[in-house]
Amino acid sequence: MTFYNHELEYRVTLNTDLNVFFVYDKKNENRYATGDTIEQAVSELKKTA
């Protein structure tokens, strides 16, 4: 699923084995971040910009 934020577009997946969210930059799939919540993962992704 693709979500839109004011700063970026991202795709969210959930690894159910690890119970961790992965957020991928829609324009660059090699850029991603993880977090216990979607909000935490998005925040981490913003830091990598």
Secondary structure as GFF3:
##gff-version 3
##sequence-region A 1 49
A	DSSP	beta_strand	2	4	.	.	.	ID=ss1
A	DSSP	beta_strand	9	15	.	.	.	ID=ss2
A	DSSP	beta_strand	20	25	.	.	.	ID=ss3
A	DSSP	beta_strand	28	35	.	.	.	ID=ss4
A	DSSP	alpha_helix	38	47	.	.	.	ID=ss5
###
